[in-house]
Each structure stands twice: as C-alpha cells, then as structure tokens.
C-alpha cells in the first residue's frame, strides 16, 4: 500500500498528524497531496447546485444542522446533479460532520449520502434512498476504531409544497434510528462482556462480594 493510500484511510482529523509521523521516517508527501487526500476522504466546503429543490433542502437541513450538529467542529453539505442528468431528475446530497478532540484522544465523523430521484412529469411522489457511514477513533493509550455503514432502502416522498421538509424529516428519522441502534449495541456488548468476567466463584474458590 502506498503512502497516499495509507493516509486516505486515516481516522477523522488524523491526516496531518500521520503525515508528520511518516515524514519523521523519511516518507514524505507534498502539502498539495495532503489537501487532495483530505478532500477525497471528506467534504471540505459546502456547495449547492442551482436547482429550486436543492435550495429548499439546503434551508431545511440548515435548521437540522443548527439543532443537532451546531457543537461540532465541521459540518458541510453538498447537493449536486450527476453527469447525464441535465433534466434535473436526480440530486445527490452529501452531508459530512466531524469532531476532533485531541486533548481527550478521540475523533469521529458522520457522513450521509442520499440520492433523490425527481419524476420527470408532474407525478406526486419522488424517491429517496441513502446511507450513513460512521468512523470513530480513540487513541488514549490504545488504538481503537469503530466503522459502520447503514443503508436506508428506497422510500417515497410526496412531491408537494413541503417536499423539502419531508426529505429532511426522512433523513433525520433514519439518522436517529442509526444512532439509537448503535448506542444499544455498544451498551449491550459492554454489559455482556462484563457479565462474562463477573464469576460468582473466582479461581481461588472464594465467593467474591461484587456489589460492595
């Protein structure tokens, strides 16, 4: 694996740090190359295509961001039209949120990718599908990472005056579901592991009062 490939899979917020570590070993990459890797791994600026629905979605997601992501270091939103969709029937929506907390030895990112298919006629529904990718990194006397990706199957949204708000609500509902499921899995795993360690009769065959 080449140095750019190694840096491209770095945990959130760690590209510069790892590039410096590699440099101390005599493995160097230009500053332009580092910036290119950052842009490919995450979103570094927001951009919205000139489309009426895209502008409406941006306003709704701005409200959602202020409610749920305001405390994060970075939050970016891009809405684009893929090549070959000049008639405006497909929009690609990507959100990226990141927090890097070096004093407490952790960082994390949350990336959402969504495809909105708009009917070419005056149909009363459009379709929405997407995914959420989470990457968490903890490095306090350790090197622990969690990566997961959850997919939202195709769903329909009424194409009316509140369609942008409906899209925001669908995204918010799915992200909340992902967060709750992940939290339950983590706590359940921790409880199971701790219970497995709590032996009623330890090796020395003397009953241990665990609740003291």
N, C-alpha and C positions, 0 to 999 in steps of 0.2 A: 504494500500500500504506500502511495506517495505521500509526501508531506501535505499538499493541499487536500488530499482525500482524508487524511487523519484530522486535519483542522475542520473539515466540513461536517464531521460528526461530533464536534466538541459539544459539551453541555452548554446550556444557555449562559451567555455572558463570559465564556471562558476562552474565546478565540485568541484575544490579545495575550492573555496570561500564558496559554500553551505555546503560542508563537515565540514568546520570550524564553520559555523553558527550552524549546527546540534550538533557539538561537545560541543559547549557552553551550549546547552540544555541537555547535558548528553547522546546524541545519537552518538555513535562512530562507525567508520568503519576503518578497517586496511588500511595501505598505499597500500598493495598489492591489496586489494579490490578496492580501488580508481583507481589504474592504470588499473585494469581489466575493470572497467566501462568505463574509457576513451577509451580503445582500442575497446570496443564494440560499443561505440557511434560514434567514428570517426576513421580515419586511423592515426596511429602514426608513420608509416615509409613506405617508398616505397619498392615495391618488384615486380620483373618481372620474369615470368616463362620463362624457356629456350625453346623458340619457335621462329622460324625466323620471323613470322609476328608480334609477340609481341615485339620483339626487334626493328623492323622497326616503329611500332606505338609509342613506347617509344620515339624514336628520334623526330618524328613529334610533339608529344604532349609536348616535352621539348621546342620546338620552340614556340608553342602556349602558354605555361606557361610563358615563358620569355616576350611574347608580352602583355599578359593580366593579369597575376597573380604575376608578379615579386614583387610588392609592398606589398603583403600580408604577414602575419606572418608565415603561414604554407601552404604548398601545397604538397600533396602526391598523388602518382599514384601506383596502384597495377593492375597487369594483371595476372590472374590465369586460370587454367584449372579445371573445376568442376570434382568431382569424377565420374568415369564411362565414361570419355571422353579421354581415353588414346590414341585414334587415332588422337587426336588433332583437332577435328572438331568444338569445341566450346571454345571460350575465354571469360572470364568475366573481364571487365575493370571497375575499380572504381577510380574516382578522388575525392579528398577532399581538399577544400581550406577554410582557416579560418583567420579571423582578430578579435583581441580582443583589444579594445581601452578603458581601464578603466578610464583614465583621462577625457574622453568625454562621459563616461557612455553608451557605446554601444559595441556590438559584433555581429558577423554574420558568418554563414558558408554556403558553396555551395558544395553539394555532387552530383556527377553524377555517375550513374550505367548503364553500357552498356553490351549487350550480342552480341557477334559476332559469327555467325554460318558459318563455312567454309565448302563448299561442299566436300564430300569425294572423288569425282572424279575430273577431270580437267574441271569442269564447269566454265564458265566465269563470274559468279556472286556469291557474298556471301551476307548474310543478316545482318542487323544491327538494333537493337532496344534498347531503354533505357529510362531513366527518370532523371530528375533533381529535387533535393529537397533543398529548401532554408529555413534557420532559422535565423531570425534577432531578436535581443533583445536590447531594450532601457530601461534604468533604471535611468534616471535623474529625480528625484522627481516623479517617476512613475514606472510602471511595464508593459511595452508594448512589446508584441511579435507578430511576423508575421511568420507563417509557411505555405509553399505551396509546392505542388509537381506537376510537369508537366511531362506528358508521351509522348515520341516520338514513334509513331507507326512504325512497321517493314518496313524497306526500303532496297533496293538492292544497292550494290556497285560493280562496275566492278572489277573482280579479275585479275588485270594486274600488271605491274611493279610499278605503282603508287597507289596501293590499300591502303597503309598506309596513304598516303597524302589525299586520298579521304575520308577515315574514319575520319581523323582529321577535314577535311572541313565540313563533315556532322555534327559532334559534335559541332564545332564552330558555324555553322549556326543555329542549334537548340538552343544553349545557348544564342546567340544574340537575337533570337526571344523571348525566355522566358524573358530575361532582358527588352526588349523593351515593351512587353505586360504588365509586372509588373509595369514598370515605368508609362505607360499610365493609368493603373488602379488606381495607387496611386494618381497621379495628378488629374484625373477625379473625384475621391472620394473627395479630398480636395476641389476642385472647387465647387462641388455640395453642400457640407456641408456649405461652406462659403456663397454661394448664398442663401441658405435657411435661414441663420442667418441675412442676409442683408435685413431688412424690409424697404420698402420705407417710411412707416409711422409707427414709433415706437409706443409703448404703450401710450406714453404721447401725441400722435396725433400731434406732431410737426415734420415737414419734416426735415430729417437729411441729411446734405451735406456730403456724404461718401467720396467723392473724394478730400476733402480739404487737 
